[in-house]
Amino acid sequence: MASQMQLANLKLVSQQSPNSQRVAVLHAPYEIGMAYAEIPEPMNDEVLIKITFVGICGSDVETYRGLRKPEYLSMPTRLGHEVAGVVEKTGANVTGIRKGDKVACRYVWGAFAEYIVCKPFNIKVLPKWFPMKEISTLEVLPGILHAADLSSISPNTNVLITGQGVSGLVMTQIIKLYSPKNLVVTDLHEKNLVLAKKYGATHVYKIPAEDTPTMDVLRKEFPDGFDVVIPCLLDGDGMVDAIDAAAFGGKIVMYGCIGICNKPVDFFKVHRKRLEIYSTEPRSDIDMRNYFQKGMELFVDGLLNTSEMITHVFPLERVAEAFQLRNDKNAKDVIHILIECTEED
């Protein structure tokens, strides 16, 4: 992971005051609620962001469920990193970024709040006209674009994307631009698959149940498997499924599967199939910035659609209700949930 991660180390206060803000705090698994913290003052090389929307990401859900390892996270903690906001104040040494700029943020944690400080590295300025609700989804693009590059797709490539949540639907749009021979996607929910077909998938398949092996559904039409498999699922068990779905000499580009893997991994199958497995987070700060810039350009040029993925918007004070809904695996009408932290100026 790049070195420029910004954590929200805000000082909590016991009650609301003129210099306080509302923040969401995860006290224990499945226990998230509101508190007050001081509004931070940016240092000379920092920027104060007034947060408008934050998306609930799969990594937030994993933490909410208590599935992150202790060495990664301790509680109580702050969640939220898919940030859309407006620059409120800049430090004395900050150049280029100005008060009032509409921005997306990346590598910023603890953003279910009204304000957060970060460094210019974590910020991408968007055009004033760009819809604020769509800005937070820009955060996922560096990893997705890196995954697409690692896939080395040609017009003869058969690609499988498992999972059509927010990242999966964005991944489908990006991979379509590489013109694969077949772009096959799977999901549990028909609504997501309708969007995937609209966004360029050549084949869509509804998986009957979460534990149904993908190839049980796809083997008849794709008996040899897939040249490239990109899991966009949350659960780590999706890697076992990806290994099974990959063709001989294929690639697994591991965008998803950030959760715990409870199934045994058959490494002999990896060896026997001569598979290549890649992780997708850009390895250097400059790579991340370049992908951030490229992603913004795709958004601004109208090549990506994320507005149809936003199915629910909750105010900050209802963050617990929002997480309960996002955590419900049987909720058929949920794709992306935004938390509205403050009203847009």
N, C-alpha and C positions, 0 to 999 in steps of 0.2 A: 504494500500500500504506500502511496506517496507520503512524504514526510510532513506535508502541510496541513495535517488534520487539526481542526479547531474544536475544542471542547468548551461547553458552556459552564464555566466554573462560577456561577452566580451565587451571591450571598443571599440566602433565604432570610426573610424577616417575618415576624410574628403576625403582623397586621398590615393592612393597606395604608400607604402614606403617599404624599405628593411625589416622592421619588421611587415608588414601587411599581411593580408590574405583576400581572398574573402569569404564572408558569404552571405547567403540568409536571407532576413528580410521580414516578413509579416507585412505590414503597416496597412492594413485594410482587411476585407473579400474580397477574390478574387484578392488582390493586393500584390503579392510577387515579390521581385526584389533583385538585387545585391547591396552589400555595401562592405566596407572595415572595418576590425577590427584588433586590435593588436593581434599578435600571443601570446597566454598566456604563461607564464613561470610557470612550475609546482612547487608547494610548496613541502616541504620535504616529505609529505605523498601523493603526487599526481604523475600522469603519463601523459605525453604529447603524444597524439595519432595523427599520420598523417592519415587522413581519406581517404580511397580509395572509398568505396561505401556506400551509405545510401539508404535504401528502403523507399518508400512513403507508410506509414501505414494509416489505416483507421482513426486513431485518428488525424493524420496530416490533412487528408481531412476534417474531422469534424471542425477542427480549421480554416482551409482555408475557409470553408463556413460560418464561423462566428457563429457556433452553440454551442460553448462552453460557459458555464455560466461565467459571469464576475468575480465571486469569484474564478474561476479556472484559468482564463487567462485574461490578458489585452494586448492591442496592442499599439505600435509595439512589435512583439515578434519573437522568433526564433523557428523553427520546426526541426524535424528530430531526430530519436532515434534508428533506426535499423542500427547499425554501424558495418562496417568491416574496419579494418585499421591495421596500423603497429606502434609499439611503437617507438617513436622518441627520448624520453628522460624520465628518471625517477628521482624522487626526492631522496634526500640523505637518507631518512629512508625507502625507498621501497626495499623490498627483493623479490627474486623469479622471478619477471618480469624483462625482459631485453630489451635493445634497439634492434630493429629488429624483435621482436616477432610479429607474425601474430595473431590478436586478434578480438574477437567479444565483443561488449559492450552492456550493458543493464542498464536501468534507467538513461540514459544520454540523455538530451534534448538540442536542438539547434545545431544539428550535420550536417546540410546542410552548411558545411564549409570545410576548408582545414585542420584545426587543432582544437583539443578540449582537455581540461584537465579533468581528472576524477580520482577517487580513485581506488585502486586495487580491491575493492569489486565489482566494475562495469565491470570488465574485465575478460574474459575467453581466455586463450591462446590456439590457435589451432595449429595442426601440420603444418610444413612449406609447405607440399605438398598440403594442402587442398585448393580447388579453392576459390579465394577471393570473387567472385561474389555470392557464396552461403552462405558466412559467415553471412551476415546481417540477413538472415531469422532465424538464431539461436535464435534471440532475442525473438521470439514469443513462444518458447518452454516451459519455466517455467509455464506460464498460461495454455497452452494446456495440459501439462502433469498433472498438478494439476486437471484440469477439468476431465481428464480420470480417475484419482484416485477417485474423488468425485462421479463419475458415478456408481461405484461398479458393473461393467459389468460382467456377467457370460455367459456361452454358451446358456442360455435360454432368453437372453435379446434382445429385439428389440430396436434398436437405430435409431434415426433420427437426421441428421445434416442438418440444413438449411443454405445454402450459401456455395459455393465452390470457394471462392477467395483464397488468399494465406493461411490465417489461416485455412479456411475450408478444403483445400486440405491437409495441414499438419495434421489437426485433423483427417481426414479420415484415413491417414496412421497410426496414433497412435492408434486410436480406433480399427482398424483392428487387431492389435497385441493382443487385449483383447478377441478376438474370439467371438463376439456377434452372436446370432442366425441370425439376419438380420441387415445389416448396410445400411440404406436408406439415400440417400442424394438428395438435390434439388438445383437447380440454374436456373438462367435466360438464361445462355449461354451454347450452346452445347459443345463448346471447353472445358470448365471447367468440364463438365460431362464426357467427354471422358477420361480425366485424372483421375477423381474420380473412374471410373470403373477400370482403370488400377491399381489404388492404393488400391483396395480392397473393394469398395462398392459393395454390393450384388444387390442393386436396385438403379437406377438413374432416376430422373424425372425432366423434363424441365418445369418450371413454366411459364405459358403464359405471365403474366404481373406482375409487382412489387406488385400490390395491390390484386393479386389473392390469396385467402386463401389456405394455403398448403393442408388442408384436403379436399378441393374441388377436388384436383388432386389425393390424396392418399387414400381417404376413401373407395373406392371400394375394394382395396387389403388389407388395414389395417383399418378395421372398428372400432376396439377397441382403436386405437391410439398407442402410443409408450411408452415403459417403461422408456426410457431416451430420452429427447430432448435436443440437444445442438445447440442453435442459434449461427451461425457464421456470422450473418448479421450486417451491420453497423447501420441501422436505429433502433431506440428504439421500433418502432411498431412491430418488430419481436417478442417481448415478448408476445404480445396479441395473435399472431399466435401460439407461442409455447404452451401457456396455452390451446388453443383449440386442439392442436395435442397430448398433453400428455394423457396417459391412466389413468384410475383410480388407485390411489396409485403410480403414476409415479414421475419422477424427471425431473426438468428443471435445467440444468447446464449452467449458464449464461455466456458463454465465450464472446459472442458478444452483440449486442444491446446497444452499448455505446452512441448512438445518442438520441436525444429527442424523446419521445413517444407522438404522437399526438392523438392516439386513446384511448378511455376509457378502463381501465383495470377492468375486471370483477373479483373482489376479491371473490365474492360468488362462482364463478366457481372454483377458487383455493381451497376454503374451501370444496366445494361439492366433488371435485375429490380427496381430501386428498393429494394434491401435495406437494412435497418438492422442494424448490428453493434455489440454491446455487450460490454464486459468486465465481470466479475462480482465482483471483490474490492471490498468496501465501501470508500468513499473517505475516510471520516473515522473517527476513533477512536470517537466516540459511536455512529455507525451500526454499527460492528463489535460494540460492546458490546450494543447493542439486539438485533442478530441472534443474538448468543451467548446472551442471555437467552431469546429466543423459542425458539431451538433446544433449550435445556435443558428448557423447559416442555413442548415436544412429546415429548421423551424421557420425562420424568417422568410425563406424562399417558398414556403407552402408545400414542402415535400413530405411533411409529417402531420398527421392528424391525431391529436390527443383529446380534443374536446368531447368526443363521444364516449371516452372511457370514464369520464368523471360522472359517477352515478349518485354520489351523496356529498353534501357539504354540511358540516356541523360547526357550531360556534365553539370556541375554546373551552367554555365552561361545561360543555357536554362531551369532553374528550373521552370520558369513561364509557359513555354510551356508544361512541364511535368505534372504540377499540373492541367492544363486545360484538358489534356487528361485523367488523373486519375479521374477527377471530372465528366467526361462525362459518365453517366449511360448507354448510348446507344452504347458505344464503345465495340464491340463484341470481338475484338482480344486482349484486355488488361486484363492481370491478375496481374502481378507484374512489377512495374517500379522502376528501380534503378537510382540514381543520382551518377555519377562518379565525385568525388570531386578532386582527384589527381590521377596520374598514379601510378600503382603498381611498387615498386622498383624491 
